[in-house]
Amino acid sequence: MAATSDDPRAFITDEVKESLTTPDFDMWHYSREQCVYLIEYMFREQGFVEAFQIEEEILETFLHTVRHNYHETPFHNFHHCFCVT
């Protein structure tokens, strides 16, 4: 999926993709909304979308619903969810 200028995924550059694969990736640099798109990218990159034949709209809805329903607690919050992913 190619990013366009109005695409919320446009921030996922080659540099971000490479950084995402390292233990030094700084998730705190990204908003919760951006983390949704990074998780989506990881699901695609790891082949989960293709292997489980997940429709794009269903994946996006699922990830946004998970983000929306996480409470902002000091530890078990959406950034923690991202980190575990």
GROMACS elastic network, one bead per residue, 0.5 to 0.9 nm:
[ bonds ]
;  ai    aj funct       b0    kb
    2     7     6  0.88416   500
    2     9     6  0.87894   500
    2    10     6  0.85436   500
    3     6     6  0.80455   500
    3     7     6  0.55592   500
    3     8     6  0.79093   500
    3     9     6  0.59944   500
    3    10     6  0.50740   500
    3    11     6  0.86193   500
    3    12     6  0.83892   500
    4     8     6  0.83446   500
    4     9     6  0.80834   500
    4    10     6  0.63215   500
    5     8     6  0.81997   500
    5     9     6  0.89957   500
    5    10     6  0.64320   500
    6     9     6  0.85814   500
    6    10     6  0.75272   500
    7    10     6  0.54560   500
    7    11     6  0.86868   500
    8    11     6  0.71991   500
    8    12     6  0.89273   500
    8    33     6  0.88633   500
    8    34     6  0.77311   500
    8    37     6  0.77933   500
    9    12     6  0.56568   500
    9    13     6  0.87428   500
    9    34     6  0.76010   500
    9    37     6  0.62136   500
    9    38     6  0.81567   500
    9    41     6  0.89210   500
   10    13     6  0.69911   500
   11    16     6  0.78231   500
   11    34     6  0.82076   500
   12    15     6  0.77893   500
   12    16     6  0.55274   500
   12    17     6  0.64442   500
   12    34     6  0.88584   500
   12    37     6  0.83081   500
   12    38     6  0.74649   500
   12    41     6  0.85585   500
   13    16     6  0.51081   500
   13    17     6  0.62317   500
   13    18     6  0.86354   500
   14    18     6  0.61540   500
   14    19     6  0.85170   500
   15    18     6  0.51986   500
   15    19     6  0.60817   500
   15    20     6  0.85288   500
   16    20     6  0.59663   500
   16    21     6  0.89041   500
   16    25     6  0.87437   500
   17    20     6  0.51457   500
   17    21     6  0.69800   500
   17    38     6  0.86552   500
   17    41     6  0.86108   500
   18    21     6  0.56172   500
   18    22     6  0.73460   500
   19    22     6  0.54776   500
   19    23     6  0.84129   500
   19    24     6  0.74685   500
   19    25     6  0.56174   500
   19    26     6  0.85293   500
   20    23     6  0.79611   500
   20    24     6  0.82459   500
   20    25     6  0.54890   500
   20    26     6  0.84072   500
   20    27     6  0.88054   500
   20    38     6  0.84276   500
   20    42     6  0.87578   500
   21    24     6  0.85586   500
   21    25     6  0.73587   500
   22    25     6  0.56653   500
   23    26     6  0.86349   500
   25    28     6  0.89343   500
   26    29     6  0.57362   500
   26    30     6  0.79134   500
   27    30     6  0.56555   500
   27    31     6  0.83065   500
   27    35     6  0.76487   500
   27    79     6  0.72121   500
   27    82     6  0.78381   500
   27    83     6  0.73561   500
   28    31     6  0.73242   500
   28    79     6  0.76511   500
   30    33     6  0.79473   500
   30    34     6  0.57689   500
   30    35     6  0.63331   500
   31    34     6  0.50840   500
   31    35     6  0.62167   500
   31    36     6  0.87855   500
   31    79     6  0.87369   500
   32    36     6  0.65089   500
   32    67     6  0.72366   500
   32    78     6  0.68444   500
   32    79     6  0.67990   500
   32    82     6  0.88207   500
   33    36     6  0.52479   500
   33    37     6  0.69493   500
   33    38     6  0.89677   500
   33    64     6  0.79718   500
   33    67     6  0.78103   500
   34    37     6  0.52179   500
   34    38     6  0.62869   500
   34    39     6  0.87281   500
   35    39     6  0.60911   500
   35    40     6  0.84532   500
   35    67     6  0.89143   500
   35    78     6  0.85497   500
   35    79     6  0.76630   500
   35    82     6  0.66752   500
   36    39     6  0.52273   500
   36    40     6  0.62385   500
   36    41     6  0.86646   500
   36    60     6  0.81970   500
   36    63     6  0.60975   500
   36    64     6  0.66270   500
   36    66     6  0.89926   500
   36    67     6  0.71659   500
   36    82     6  0.80961   500
   37    41     6  0.60851   500
   37    42     6  0.85804   500
   37    60     6  0.83596   500
   37    63     6  0.84742   500
   38    42     6  0.61926   500
   38    43     6  0.86458   500
   38    82     6  0.86040   500
   39    43     6  0.61456   500
   39    44     6  0.86119   500
   39    63     6  0.79837   500
   39    82     6  0.70426   500
   39    85     6  0.73333   500
   40    43     6  0.51281   500
   40    44     6  0.63259   500
   40    45     6  0.85923   500
   40    49     6  0.89232   500
   40    59     6  0.74608   500
   40    60     6  0.73998   500
   40    63     6  0.75907   500
   41    44     6  0.51661   500
   41    45     6  0.59887   500
   41    46     6  0.85277   500
   42    46     6  0.59368   500
   42    47     6  0.84486   500
   42    48     6  0.86298   500
   42    85     6  0.86483   500
   43    46     6  0.53575   500
   43    47     6  0.63364   500
   43    48     6  0.52659   500
   43    49     6  0.61330   500
   44    47     6  0.51656   500
   44    48     6  0.59459   500
   44    49     6  0.53510   500
   44    50     6  0.73302   500
   45    48     6  0.77238   500
   45    49     6  0.85311   500
   46    49     6  0.81339   500
   47    50     6  0.54338   500
   47    51     6  0.59209   500
   47    52     6  0.84475   500
   48    51     6  0.50462   500
   48    52     6  0.58389   500
   48    53     6  0.78445   500
   48    54     6  0.78235   500
   49    52     6  0.55650   500
   49    53     6  0.55105   500
   49    55     6  0.75101   500
   49    56     6  0.81983   500
   49    59     6  0.81979   500
   50    54     6  0.66828   500
   51    54     6  0.80045   500
   54    57     6  0.85547   500
   54    58     6  0.68564   500
   54    59     6  0.64185   500
   55    58     6  0.53127   500
   55    59     6  0.62432   500
   55    60     6  0.87126   500
   56    59     6  0.52202   500
   56    60     6  0.61878   500
   56    61     6  0.85731   500
   57    60     6  0.51747   500
   57    61     6  0.60373   500
   57    62     6  0.84689   500
   58    61     6  0.51239   500
   58    62     6  0.59939   500
   58    63     6  0.85833   500
   59    62     6  0.51274   500
   59    63     6  0.61466   500
   59    64     6  0.85478   500
   60    63     6  0.52746   500
   60    64     6  0.60745   500
   60    65     6  0.84239   500
   61    64     6  0.52540   500
   61    65     6  0.59794   500
   61    66     6  0.85777   500
   62    65     6  0.51146   500
   62    66     6  0.62038   500
   62    67     6  0.86818   500
   63    66     6  0.51208   500
   63    67     6  0.62227   500
   63    68     6  0.85790   500
   64    67     6  0.50384   500
   64    68     6  0.60087   500
   64    69     6  0.85887   500
   65    68     6  0.50412   500
   65    69     6  0.61405   500
   65    70     6  0.87452   500
   66    69     6  0.52988   500
   66    70     6  0.63981   500
   66    78     6  0.81462   500
   67    70     6  0.55437   500
   67    71     6  0.87458   500
   67    77     6  0.88116   500
   67    78     6  0.59738   500
   67    81     6  0.87772   500
   68    71     6  0.80493   500
   68    78     6  0.86274   500
   69    78     6  0.87602   500
   70    73     6  0.85048   500
   70    76     6  0.80919   500
   70    77     6  0.57165   500
   70    78     6  0.56900   500
   70    81     6  0.87607   500
   71    76     6  0.78327   500
   71    77     6  0.58139   500
   71    78     6  0.75514   500
   72    75     6  0.82140   500
   72    76     6  0.77851   500
   72    77     6  0.53453   500
   72    78     6  0.74948   500
   73    76     6  0.59698   500
   73    77     6  0.55668   500
   74    77     6  0.69718   500
   75    78     6  0.89365   500
   75    79     6  0.85311   500
   75    80     6  0.66397   500
   76    79     6  0.80009   500
   76    80     6  0.57257   500
   76    81     6  0.72436   500
   77    80     6  0.52799   500
   77    81     6  0.64005   500
   77    82     6  0.88595   500
   78    82     6  0.61851   500
   78    83     6  0.85704   500
   79    83     6  0.61826   500
   79    84     6  0.86850   500
   80    84     6  0.62064   500
   80    85     6  0.85393   500
   81    84     6  0.52512   500
   81    85     6  0.62172   500
   82    85     6  0.50283   500
